Amino acid sequence: MADLSEGTSHIAINAHLLSSQSGYRSAGVHQYIYHLINHLGADGEDFRYSVLVGSGKLPPNSTIAQIRSGLDTERAFARILWEQLIQPSILREIEADLVHGPVFIGPIVSPCPVVITLHDLSFIRFPALFRRGNRLYLTLMTRLSARRASRIIAVSAFTAQEATTLLGVPRERIDVVHNGLNPMFRPLATSEVESYRRRRRLPKRFILSVGTLEPRKNLKVLVQAFARIRDGHTNLVIAGGKGWFYEELFAEVETLGLSGEVIFPGYIPQEELPFLYNAAEVFAYPSIYEGFGLPVIEAQACGTPVICSNGSSLPESAGNAAVMVDTRSVEALADGLSQLVTGSILRGQLRQYGVEHARQFSWRRSAALTSQVYRTALSGGK
């Protein structure tokens, strides 16, 4: 066990899911790892860090030591090989006191205590929505990692409860650390937003949804709800990279005759997202299952009225600053969208509430709470 009194505890972070390119892989967990690395140590804590990384891009100003792998760990098989067979020897070599697996999985055989982060357990809760190979690997290795880990970080109280229910992890071994918010998400000047709208050729009025195109995001129901409220003046923009099983979504747009009204701009780089949120009249997030739901907070911070699901973690994330409905129901989602599109007073209220609510989330705070989890794990987990 590390001697915390010496102030030199060495923390290793597995950052092999940092992406090296734009696309859906550079959203989600990439952003979690990126911002965590960028803010760890900001409050003068006494840990020493090493980042274990493949070809991914670290924050440009990061001073944390990097240990790069020669394997192409953006390929799933190579990453699995590295995580379970090569990583333990690296941890011994660098004399790590603790290793953090920030995306579900840690080394099953480790020379030091392990902390893992659970983002959601959708692959267990909704197995049919995932490719079989991905689902089986994530389910098996997450279960084993959760049993092995000294501490588990859950990104919401909802995910902590899911870990207890689905993995059998005692609640006292789980720490809730909400995701943070990049300060670039904020209300922008009208002139900047309009310039972006022209450059991207966006419509004057549109409902926006952001996220990887995959079944869990429930985008097919969003398209069906939009078809019920279409007025010829408002478009639907669904921004996100292609994930898996997205063909039905495109087919539904064609079937409903919405090709001219539903726009798929593809993956939007992070630096553009604040402009996109600001340009939207309404932000819709109908996902049936989320571990946290960061796009909801990002939209709120930009002053964009939000409608989202009333299930999973989204009430926890959205607070009282969103319209929440049962998004499994086309009728309920259509009614909620109609209220927002036609209700200027309601939109104004949600703009104000959303900006205020989003202020409580920051990556600096998330990193500080994460370092507290490391300390607890190094102290024997108490």
C-alpha positions, 0 to 999 in steps of 0.5 A: 500500500502506498505511503500517502504521507510521502506525497509521491503516489504514482497514478497511471491512467489508461487513455487508450480510448482517446481518439486520434481523429474526428468522428463518433469515437472522439465524442463521449468517453474520449471527452471524459478522458481528455478533460479528466487528464487536462484537469487532474493536478489543477488544485495542487494535489500531491499525486504524480501521474502517467498517461498510458496512451496509444495514438490518441491526442492528449490536451496540448498543454498537458504536462503529465508524463506519457507512455505510448504503446507501439500497438494500434490500440484503436483496433479492438483486439489490439487494445484488449491484448494491451489492456490485459497482457501488456498493461500489468507489466508496464504498471510494474515497470513504472512502479504505479501505486494505482491504475485508473481504467476510465472506461469500464475496464481495468486489468484483471491481474494488476500489481496495484489497486484498480479504479474504474469508471462506469458510464452506463450499463446499457449493454447489459440492460438492452443487449439487443441494441449492441453488436454481439461481440461488443456486448459479450466483451463489455459484459464479461470484462466489466463484471470482472473489473467491477469485482476486482476494482478497489473503487468504482466511479459512477458518472451519476447516482442512477449509474451507481444504482445500476451497478448495484442492481446489475453487477452486484457491487456494494453501494459503499464501494461506489463514488458518484462523480458527475461529468463536467462541462467545458466552459466553451458551452455558453450563450454566444453573440447573435452575429457569431451564431448567424455567421455560423448558420450561413456557413453551415447552411442551416435552416432558420428554425430547427430542432436539434439532436446530437449524438452517435447514430445508434438505437439507444438514442431513440432517433427513429421515434424522434423522426416519427414525432417530428412527422406529427408536428411538421409545419413546413417552417421547422426542420429537424437536424440530427448531428452525429457520427454513424455508430451501428444499426443506423440504417433503419433511421435513414429508412424511416426518414424516407418512408415518412417523406421527410428527406427535405426536412430532416438534415444529417450533417454528420459528426460535428467537431467539439469546437463547433458544437456551441454554435450549433446549440446556439443556432437551434430553437429546441434541443431534443434528447430522446435517448431511452437510456443514458448514464449521464447525458452530457449533451443535455447540460451542454445545450442548457449552458448555451441557453437552448431549451431542452426536451428529453426523456424522463427516464434513466439518468436524464432527470438527474442531469436536466434538473428542473430545466427541461421538458421531460416526457416518456420518449418511448411514446411518439405521441408524448414526444410530439406533444412536448416538441409542439409545446416548445416549438410554439411556446415562446414563453416556455422557451424563454423560461427554459433558457434562463433555468438551463443556463443557471442549472448548467453552472454547477457542472465543471471538469475541474470539480470532477477531476478534484473529486476523482483524485479524492477517489484515488486517495480513498482507494490508496488508503484501503478503500475506506 
